[in-house]
């Protein structure tokens, strides 16, 4: 009987080691994917910064860009959810959080007003 228990313990240990190895491989793959995404986001940020600087050199104002952002947000296409933002409700002043149900917007829990979270550029005046 002791021999069987030793075999069972060895078998369980090997199974646990195998499971741990597969888990470590999956974690490594996820970390590589996150690193790749960060790199891609960094590239997009640099490109956007270059485009904004060129647009400013050409006389395009931040107000014009923000107006265009509003126009894009009014289109019926669905946007991917953005980072959760919050801001005061324009009707009752209570804080509203981007709920992710309607892209880049949230609904005030107190008065029902839909609050939008457009990705406006900061005006550095």
Residue frames relative to the residue before (quaternion, step in Angstrom):
aa qw qx qy qz dx dy dz
X 1.0000 0.0000 0.0000 0.0000 0.00 0.00 0.00
X 0.6239 0.5365 -0.3360 0.4584 3.58 1.00 -0.78
X 0.6230 0.5526 -0.3315 0.4433 3.54 1.02 -0.79
X 0.6530 0.5051 -0.3061 0.4741 3.59 1.00 -0.86
X 0.6491 0.5167 -0.3171 0.4595 3.59 0.96 -0.85
X 0.6348 0.5157 -0.3288 0.4723 3.60 1.00 -0.76
X 0.6387 0.5159 -0.3189 0.4735 3.56 1.01 -0.84
X 0.6597 0.5132 -0.3035 0.4575 3.59 0.91 -0.95
X 0.6590 0.5020 -0.3122 0.4649 3.60 0.92 -0.87
X 0.6470 0.5080 -0.3148 0.4734 3.59 0.97 -0.83
X 0.6472 0.5180 -0.3086 0.4664 3.58 0.97 -0.87
X 0.6570 0.5017 -0.3009 0.4755 3.61 0.95 -0.88
X 0.6390 0.5254 -0.3225 0.4600 3.58 0.99 -0.82
X 0.6632 0.4993 -0.3037 0.4675 3.58 0.93 -0.89
X 0.6435 0.5142 -0.3221 0.4666 3.58 1.00 -0.81
X 0.6545 0.5102 -0.3086 0.4648 3.59 0.98 -0.83
X 0.6396 0.5135 -0.3217 0.4731 3.58 1.02 -0.80
X 0.6502 0.5136 -0.3127 0.4644 3.58 0.97 -0.83
X 0.6526 0.5058 -0.3043 0.4750 3.58 0.97 -0.88
X 0.6526 0.5100 -0.3084 0.4679 3.57 0.95 -0.85
X 0.6346 0.5311 -0.3208 0.4608 3.59 1.01 -0.80
X 0.6678 0.4862 -0.3012 0.4763 3.60 0.93 -0.89
X 0.6283 0.5292 -0.3284 0.4662 3.58 1.03 -0.78
X 0.6555 0.5083 -0.3086 0.4655 3.60 0.94 -0.88
X 0.6328 0.5225 -0.3296 0.4669 3.59 1.03 -0.75
X 0.6586 0.5024 -0.3092 0.4671 3.59 0.95 -0.84
X 0.6393 0.5150 -0.3222 0.4714 3.59 0.97 -0.82
X 0.6414 0.5188 -0.3201 0.4659 3.60 0.97 -0.83
X 0.6547 0.5072 -0.3141 0.4641 3.58 0.96 -0.84
X 0.6438 0.5066 -0.3219 0.4747 3.60 0.95 -0.83
X 0.6487 0.5166 -0.3205 0.4577 3.59 0.94 -0.83
X 0.6336 0.5088 -0.3315 0.4794 3.60 1.03 -0.76
X 0.6547 0.5128 -0.3165 0.4563 3.60 0.94 -0.83
X 0.6406 0.5094 -0.3209 0.4766 3.59 0.99 -0.81
X 0.6452 0.5168 -0.3156 0.4659 3.57 0.95 -0.84
X 0.6407 0.5166 -0.3162 0.4718 3.59 0.99 -0.84
X 0.6624 0.5019 -0.3097 0.4619 3.60 0.95 -0.86
X 0.6295 0.5252 -0.3379 0.4622 3.58 0.98 -0.79
X 0.6410 0.5244 -0.3190 0.4608 3.56 0.98 -0.82
X 0.6656 0.4966 -0.2989 0.4702 3.58 0.93 -0.90
X 0.6394 0.5163 -0.3236 0.4689 3.60 0.99 -0.82
X 0.6377 0.5273 -0.3251 0.4579 3.58 0.98 -0.83
X 0.6372 0.5221 -0.3215 0.4669 3.60 1.00 -0.83
X 0.6637 0.5008 -0.3028 0.4659 3.58 0.92 -0.92
X 0.6284 0.5313 -0.3385 0.4564 3.60 1.01 -0.77
X 0.6570 0.5013 -0.3149 0.4667 3.61 0.94 -0.84
X 0.6462 0.5123 -0.3173 0.4683 3.59 0.94 -0.88
X 0.6669 0.5002 -0.3055 0.4601 3.59 0.89 -0.91
X 0.6390 0.5179 -0.3337 0.4606 3.58 0.97 -0.79
X 0.6410 0.5146 -0.3222 0.4695 3.59 0.97 -0.83
X 0.6685 0.4980 -0.3051 0.4605 3.59 0.89 -0.89
X 0.6443 0.5162 -0.3247 0.4614 3.59 0.97 -0.79
X 0.6646 0.4940 -0.3127 0.4653 3.57 0.95 -0.83
X 0.6313 0.5124 -0.3322 0.4781 3.60 1.01 -0.74
X 0.6530 0.5133 -0.3158 0.4586 3.58 0.95 -0.89
X 0.6438 0.5114 -0.3224 0.4691 3.60 0.98 -0.82
X 0.6366 0.5229 -0.3203 0.4677 3.59 1.03 -0.78
X 0.6948 0.4567 -0.2600 0.4911 3.57 1.14 -0.65
X 0.5949 -0.6203 0.3402 0.3816 3.60 1.28 0.10
X 0.4619 0.6538 -0.4752 0.3651 3.61 1.18 0.28
X 0.3215 -0.7875 0.5022 0.1554 3.57 -0.71 1.11
X 0.6360 -0.5091 0.4241 0.3955 3.52 -1.34 0.38
X 0.6168 0.5534 -0.3488 0.4378 3.60 1.00 -0.79
X 0.6552 0.5080 -0.3128 0.4634 3.59 0.96 -0.83
X 0.6462 0.5081 -0.3164 0.4735 3.57 1.00 -0.82
X 0.6698 0.4930 -0.3037 0.4648 3.59 0.90 -0.89
X 0.6076 0.5307 -0.3501 0.4761 3.61 1.08 -0.63
X 0.6478 0.5050 -0.3126 0.4771 3.58 0.99 -0.81
X 0.6093 0.5393 -0.3495 0.4645 3.59 1.03 -0.73
X 0.6474 0.5142 -0.3142 0.4666 3.59 0.96 -0.87
X 0.6382 0.5258 -0.3233 0.4601 3.59 0.99 -0.83
X 0.6538 0.5085 -0.3089 0.4675 3.57 0.95 -0.88
X 0.6724 0.5005 -0.3024 0.4539 3.57 0.96 -0.83
X 0.6397 0.5245 -0.3278 0.4564 3.59 1.17 -0.47
X 0.5216 0.6256 -0.4208 0.3992 3.59 1.24 -0.19
X 0.5617 -0.6595 0.3879 0.3147 3.59 -1.07 0.66
X 0.4749 0.6750 -0.4566 0.3321 3.62 1.16 -0.18
X 0.4216 -0.6947 0.5281 0.2466 3.52 -1.14 0.61
X 0.2675 -0.7523 0.5856 0.1396 3.52 -0.98 0.95
X 0.5377 -0.5703 0.4935 0.3770 3.52 -1.20 0.43
X 0.5742 -0.5980 0.4143 0.3755 3.57 -1.08 0.63
X 0.3204 -0.7464 0.5615 0.1578 3.48 -1.09 0.83
X 0.7034 -0.3978 0.3400 0.4809 3.53 -1.30 -0.05
X 0.5393 -0.6233 0.4571 0.3344 3.55 -1.07 0.71
X 0.0418 -0.7829 0.6206 -0.0079 3.53 -0.76 1.09
X 0.1256 -0.7683 0.6152 0.1245 3.55 -1.28 0.12
X 0.1023 0.7631 -0.6363 0.0488 3.51 -1.27 0.52
X 0.6329 -0.5541 0.3687 0.3955 3.58 -1.19 0.41
X 0.5172 -0.6130 0.5037 0.3210 3.54 -1.17 0.72
X 0.4515 -0.7043 0.4672 0.2860 3.62 -0.81 0.88
X 0.6642 0.5079 -0.3060 0.4553 3.62 1.18 -0.42
X 0.8452 0.1573 -0.0457 0.5086 3.58 0.66 -1.11
X 0.5016 -0.7009 0.3941 0.3190 3.60 1.26 -0.14
X 0.5194 0.6239 -0.4290 0.3962 3.60 1.23 -0.06
X 0.5652 -0.6215 0.4214 0.3416 3.58 -1.15 0.59
X 0.1411 -0.7640 0.6275 0.0506 3.53 -1.04 0.94
X 0.2278 -0.7728 0.5823 0.1086 3.57 -0.98 0.92
X 0.5313 -0.5845 0.5069 0.3450 3.56 -1.11 0.76
X 0.2065 -0.8342 0.5024 0.0958 3.57 -0.44 1.20
X 0.4819 -0.7102 0.4149 0.3021 3.59 1.21 -0.10
X 0.5429 0.6203 -0.4131 0.3872 3.63 1.21 -0.24
X 0.7288 0.1655 -0.1032 0.6564 3.53 1.00 -0.90
X 0.5006 -0.6983 0.4025 0.3159 3.60 -0.55 1.08
X 0.8690 0.0277 -0.0702 0.4890 3.53 -1.02 0.98
X 0.6751 0.4188 -0.3255 0.5127 3.59 0.95 0.87
X 0.1207 -0.7620 0.6295 0.0920 3.51 -1.36 0.23
X 0.3436 -0.7207 0.5620 0.2162 3.56 -1.24 0.38
X 0.4670 -0.6755 0.4981 0.2783 3.56 -0.89 0.99
X 0.4193 -0.7257 0.4940 0.2314 3.57 -0.79 1.04
X 0.7007 0.4948 -0.2633 0.4414 3.58 1.16 -0.52
X 0.8273 0.1559 -0.0764 0.5343 3.61 0.90 -0.84
X 0.5185 -0.6907 0.3877 0.3222 3.61 1.27 -0.07
X 0.4307 0.7049 -0.4616 0.3234 3.59 1.26 0.07
X 0.3489 -0.7055 0.5746 0.2244 3.57 -1.01 0.85
X 0.1276 -0.7871 0.6030 0.0241 3.56 -0.75 1.12
X 0.2555 -0.7850 0.5503 0.1253 3.56 -0.82 1.03
X 0.2087 -0.7640 0.6025 0.0987 3.53 -1.23 0.68
X 0.0094 0.8222 -0.5688 0.0173 3.61 0.48 1.12
X 0.4675 -0.6873 0.4738 0.2908 3.59 -1.04 0.69
X 0.0047 0.8340 -0.5509 0.0314 3.59 0.53 1.15
X 0.4659 -0.6521 0.5259 0.2850 3.50 -1.21 0.59
X 0.4947 -0.6374 0.4806 0.3436 3.60 -1.04 0.63
X 0.3293 -0.7205 0.5775 0.1974 3.54 -1.03 0.87
X 0.1826 -0.8307 0.5229 0.0571 3.57 -0.36 1.29
X 0.1698 0.8107 -0.5384 0.1551 3.58 0.74 1.02
